[in-house]
């Protein structure tokens, strides 16, 4: 049997990782400034993370949600305190797409409506409900097509009110920062208007923080820069530092019933141990502040590079828009300079999503090499 060929791969096999660095099978070291789509939040193989998982593995790795799993409540308590949502409830999942699926279901259970507003450029996942609110027709199969989703222009408050005023909208969903879309952050005004209008029309406001959450922007969630609270917050990627886990933070206004939601693997012992370790490190090492401080420095320095047209984002979620397509630049960064970066739907934009404990030395190194790479590509 062969693998189903749906990924465009670098010809690299990684065998070791530590902090912000990874090594291939030939012993070549690479600087990882992408973290596998913002997954590596506290650095590869952090000692506390490894210890916590090993400790849990030696006790019990998995049992279903039919029994008491105290580490789930430990995770919920720590997450509530660190995120600023202590009075919310937590439902545990396995991925960002699954988190968004359950968020949409909760919203629809709440107000008995079907229609959802999403933003142009949105990416919310590839499963049944998540893919239809993702603005990419190429990944929407005929079975996924529905008339229940309305895509409005990014940051368009007038369009938002126009559709909400019909009283037919179940939920508004927006990413704290659009990642795949090219690193675009909704304005403070948009978030505040969305909060006011959702209250007015009894519509659920969902903040998709799957990529932009978990301290990446200098606050725990990116939407918190707007000073608002969402009704539901979805999370995943950085939550387990590589161990699959996701979550849905749920306002007290939603009432639970047995069987309303469910999952086999979500919230298993090992996943929760990994997620608790991540929160321990974020708190102990002050990684929220580090992400804000280092990110601000990085954005300022990136704007000094000649062939950089624009730098977007917040904290350590950065989009670098180039004057030329980024594919050749990214390939050169890997092949010639041993640096991993990410792409986006914008062919000119490089995505930077390093570990939250990345240092200025790594950033200065990258900036120097990016400048060299751009000069070479520009003259090619």
Secondary structure by P-SEA (a helix, b strand, c coil): ccccccccccccccccccccccccccccccccccccccccccccccaaaaaaaaaaaacccccccccccaaaaaaaaaaaaaaccccbbbbbbccaaaaaaaaaaaaaaaccccbbbbccccccccccccccccccccccccccccccccccccccaaaaaaaaacccccbbbbbccccccccccccaaaaaaaaaaaaaabbbbbbccccccccccccccccccccccccbbbbccccccccbbbbbbbccccccccccccccccccaaaaaaaaaaaaaaaaaaaaaaaaaaaaaaaaaaaaccccccccccccbbbbbccccaaaaaaaaaacccccccccccccbbbbbccccccaaaaaaaaaaaaaaaaaaaac
